[in-house]
């Protein structure tokens, strides 16, 4: 399975943008930072970023619940927590699948 790491992605993107790798890295880092900052803005769930034709990034709240430990069969409590949900949009799905 081929894996594209960040430096390889920056190299490919810099070729498409006809920019230096350093400039492209700054743009990619700023993009990541903006997404993270906006997802962290609200401590509650429901914070959502939608990039048309690409994906939705959303913070959701998972309620506390009880579940069975599959190894022992014992019931255990799972604390409430926030989770990140990334949903590819239709255009991305159609391009890839």
C-alpha positions as a Python dict, from the first residue, in 0.01 Angstrom:
ca = {
    (1, 'X'): (0, 0, 0),
    (2, 'X'): (149, 335, -102),
    (3, 'X'): (162, 603, 165),
    (4, 'X'): (198, 974, 97),
    (5, 'X'): (364, 1153, 388),
    (6, 'X'): (357, 1526, 457),
    (7, 'X'): (686, 1608, 284),
    (8, 'X'): (585, 1411, -27),
    (9, 'X'): (248, 1586, -27),
    (10, 'X'): (420, 1926, 3),
    (11, 'X'): (650, 1837, -288),
    (12, 'X'): (353, 1739, -508),
    (13, 'X'): (149, 2042, -406),
    (14, 'X'): (439, 2283, -462),
    (15, 'X'): (467, 2150, -820),
    (16, 'X'): (98, 2215, -884),
    (17, 'X'): (116, 2564, -729),
    (18, 'X'): (450, 2642, -897),
    (19, 'X'): (581, 2760, -560),
    (20, 'X'): (880, 2667, -348),
    (21, 'X'): (845, 2382, -101),
    (22, 'X'): (902, 2629, 186),
    (23, 'X'): (614, 2853, 72),
    (24, 'X'): (389, 2553, 18),
    (25, 'X'): (474, 2418, 364),
    (26, 'X'): (377, 2754, 519),
    (27, 'X'): (43, 2743, 337),
    (28, 'X'): (-29, 2384, 442),
    (29, 'X'): (70, 2455, 803),
    (30, 'X'): (-154, 2765, 809),
    (31, 'X'): (-442, 2559, 664),
    (32, 'X'): (-402, 2295, 937),
    (33, 'X'): (-373, 2562, 1206),
    (34, 'X'): (-692, 2738, 1090),
    (35, 'X'): (-891, 2415, 1096),
    (36, 'X'): (-765, 2324, 1443),
    (37, 'X'): (-823, 2672, 1585),
    (38, 'X'): (-1179, 2682, 1455),
    (39, 'X'): (-1260, 2334, 1583),
    (40, 'X'): (-1127, 2432, 1928),
    (41, 'X'): (-1321, 2762, 1945),
    (42, 'X'): (-1631, 2620, 2110),
    (43, 'X'): (-1580, 2382, 2398),
    (44, 'X'): (-1921, 2231, 2324),
    (45, 'X'): (-1995, 1990, 2045),
    (46, 'X'): (-2140, 2113, 1720),
    (47, 'X'): (-1844, 2316, 1592),
    (48, 'X'): (-1831, 2241, 1220),
    (49, 'X'): (-1615, 2342, 924),
    (50, 'X'): (-1740, 2266, 575),
    (51, 'X'): (-1502, 2282, 278),
    (52, 'X'): (-1720, 2257, -34),
    (53, 'X'): (-1639, 1959, -250),
    (54, 'X'): (-1393, 1822, 3),
    (55, 'X'): (-1505, 1737, 357),
    (56, 'X'): (-1683, 1841, 675),
    (57, 'X'): (-1486, 1857, 999),
    (58, 'X'): (-1701, 1847, 1310),
    (59, 'X'): (-1660, 1812, 1686),
    (60, 'X'): (-1929, 1589, 1835),
    (61, 'X'): (-2004, 1496, 2193),
    (62, 'X'): (-2027, 1127, 2276),
    (63, 'X'): (-2244, 1066, 2584),
    (64, 'X'): (-2132, 859, 2880),
    (65, 'X'): (-2249, 501, 2850),
    (66, 'X'): (-2209, 150, 2980),
    (67, 'X'): (-2056, -123, 2773),
    (68, 'X'): (-1946, -481, 2812),
    (69, 'X'): (-1575, -563, 2824),
    (70, 'X'): (-1540, -823, 2545),
    (71, 'X'): (-1258, -1007, 2727),
    (72, 'X'): (-1423, -1045, 3068),
    (73, 'X'): (-1791, -986, 2995),
    (74, 'X'): (-1794, -734, 3281),
    (75, 'X'): (-2003, -416, 3245),
    (76, 'X'): (-1797, -98, 3260),
    (77, 'X'): (-1860, 277, 3240),
    (78, 'X'): (-1723, 485, 2954),
    (79, 'X'): (-1689, 858, 3021),
    (80, 'X'): (-1843, 1122, 2798),
    (81, 'X'): (-1597, 1274, 2553),
    (82, 'X'): (-1561, 1489, 2244),
    (83, 'X'): (-1478, 1316, 1916),
    (84, 'X'): (-1370, 1448, 1577),
    (85, 'X'): (-1583, 1344, 1283),
    (86, 'X'): (-1454, 1396, 928),
    (87, 'X'): (-1705, 1332, 652),
    (88, 'X'): (-1600, 1332, 286),
    (89, 'X'): (-1844, 1522, 66),
    (90, 'X'): (-2011, 1401, -252),
    (91, 'X'): (-1757, 1546, -498),
    (92, 'X'): (-1470, 1382, -310),
    (93, 'X'): (-1649, 1047, -290),
    (94, 'X'): (-1729, 1056, -663),
    (95, 'X'): (-1369, 1141, -752),
    (96, 'X'): (-1221, 862, -540),
    (97, 'X'): (-1475, 581, -543),
}
